Amino acid sequence: MTLLLTNEDADEILTMNECIDALEGAYRDISRGIATPGGRSVMVSETGQGDGVYALKMLGGIVPSLGVGAIRINSDILTWPESGGGMRRVKLPKAPGGRWVGLVLLFDITTGEPLAIFPDGVVQRMRVAGTSALGVKYMAREDATIAALIGSGWQAGSQVPALCAVRDIKLIRCFSPNAARRQAFCQEMAAKTGVEMIPAPSAEAAVRGADIVLCATNSVGNVLYRDWIGPGAHITAIRDGEIAPAAIAAADIVVIHHPANLSADHIDAPEGLTIPDQSREATSRDELKDLSGAPVLADVIIGKAAGRNSDADLTCFLNYHGLGFQFAAAGAAFFRKARAEGRGRELPTEWFTEDVHP
Amino acid sequence: MTLLLTNEDADEILTMNECIDALEGAYRDISRGIATPGGRSVMVSETGQGDGVYALKMLGGIVPSLGVGAIRINSDILTWPESGGGMRRVKLPKAPGGRWVGLVLLFDITTGEPLAIFPDGVVQRMRVAGTSALGVKYMAREDATIAALIGSGWQAGSQVPALCAVRDIKLIRCFSPNAARRQAFCQEMAAKTGVEMIPAPSAEAAVRGADIVLCATNSVGNVLYRDWIGPGAHITAIRDGEIAPAAIAAADIVVIHHPANLSADHIDAPEGLTIPDQSREATSRDELKDLSGAPVLADVIIGKAAGRNSDADLTCFLNYHGLGFQFAAAGAAFFRKARAEGRGRELPTEWFTEDVHP
């Protein structure tokens, strides 16, 4: 049977520690050359409705030690409204019932069969946050206790428990443009994690003096600047462009997620279609192209590259453009626990297989 | 609702003419720059079982004029046995029930929602054969009546009706290594199409004197050679390497499917893993790299490039490494007809959508 799972299943049974452990194992496999980080492709077109852009995205990857491959699909209607003084990327929930479309399909590498199908929402943010947490684990100071979080949305909500899983955090200062939203977010996260959360009046106020700075926004522009950060800090971002190039340049150690992510060749759009995200990314990629030789997180995790040389280092982990093997890793942990606990809806595997040589 | 369809549905309701028409419209969109041909990624690893290689493949593409995007996934256990004097690529049916795993997901570009999910088998060979047929339609001589077919497997089975849809074919000579198989195939195809089919004792015997030569094999090596073909013929292949480089070089006009397919950057394998297909493809790609500027089928279809200048031209269409927009086109035709005829199993779209911003 193929297991159909939900975001609620993932939220209820997959713990952040399990997710981080699965990701860490997968990164070790990547370093050893046995895992396949996977391809990435983004196709865009007009929607035919005049509002926004249609984007069809696919990631894939294989983690042999977990026995799975995964493909993650996003079928999005994208817009870029101005908000809070900057441009944000917003996905419109246009599917029936006002819903979004993101899917993960998990496959068994010994039989090829589809093991599970589930929406990507919860697992997607857990693997992003879990990867940021691995950056913190291997790069931040051991004695880091004060963190800043820029963003209070879906991704930010997973960064807090992930951070707390790897460092003994006492205080998190959070900024996002909407005061009511950041206030509510801090209350919610404090209740969930038991860590003190303070809404900050500006990004700068949140960041100054913090040991760890997490950017987790949908912003198209920079949200973290050089002047706010000092020696000993660890900074990280989940989107290309969140950290101003000068801040990245100031870091003593910059670690990237994967070199494939520095190339722009994975976007496939008709000429003439304006994609704000892409044009911005292209610019910042140009400025940052000397990062192509930067150490990757996988090598830091196995000790092949240094994540930090001294307590005075300013360290930076660029956790953007994730790869499919992260979904294979987190998906395997989720699927196995769901199977063990009898979760999910069993669908006939024959629905998704065939009796002809394809 | 999301429609779950089967290979039987496709076989029974999607006609070759409908498939060719949908593909032709999509190629016109490609020429006009409004369709997105789409990305392609192949990830491979060991299977953990010692037999063969696990390959996870994804294609995607968008055809705005049909309002759909598609992703096609293959989750294969690959082996390369020796057979009939050559090496063939064979996908092992290891999924429960001895089945293969190939899936197409079709999405609505105005809402993002998944419209349909179906196995790829029948649609996949119909879009390959339909594309070969478009090559014949725009490149072969109008008065072509005698064809040669090398191969008698799954792909070959669709090439015969596709060819007969675009030219008034009187005779097809078919060769494949197994005499009993090619005999049975000829009987089956003759009954299906009403065209005379003759099993040939060798590939050369099938090819000599033919107006059109179709290669539709799983062979890793060359199956069609320069000396067998003369002026006025049209030759085509569905796999890189089927046509010997000298035969391609001899053609007056060579048309390729898409320039993206001449690059090798879409294969992602751990070091040390032996992939016979890849090593062979890399070699032939090197030999053929001057094809990067060759005209593409889409431009031939809209008349921007010539498919043939005279009846004496030897023409060649290289129909390999298909792209996702073919699945969007053929899938749209299939889905609409299935919906109109009340075919398929309706699954709740909520199973494949979510209420969180992914």
Interface residues (C-beta under 8 A of the other chain):
Chain A: L4 N7 G33 I34 A35 T36 P37 G38 G39 R40 S41 V42 M43 V44 S45 E46 T47 G48 Q49 Y54 L56 M58 G60 G61 I62 P64 G67 G69 I71 I73 N74 S75 D76 I77 K91 P93 K94 A95 P96 G97 G98 R99 W100 V101 G102 L103 L105 F107 I109 T110 T111 G112 E113 P114 I117 P119 D120 G121 V122 Q124 G153 W154 D265 H266 D268 A269 P270 E271 G272 G324 R345 T349 E350 W351 F352 T353 E354 D355 V356 H357 P358
Chain B: L4 N7 G33 I34 A35 T36 P37 G38 G39 R40 S41 V42 M43 V44 S45 E46 T47 G48 Q49 Y54 L56 M58 G60 G61 I62 P64 G67 G69 I71 I73 N74 S75 D76 I77 V90 K91 P93 K94 A95 P96 G97 G98 R99 W100 V101 G102 L103 L105 F107 I109 T110 T111 G112 E113 P114 I117 P119 D120 G121 V122 Q124 G153 W154 D265 H266 D268 A269 P270 E271 G272 G324 R345 T349 E350 W351 F352 T353 E354 D355 V356 H357 P358
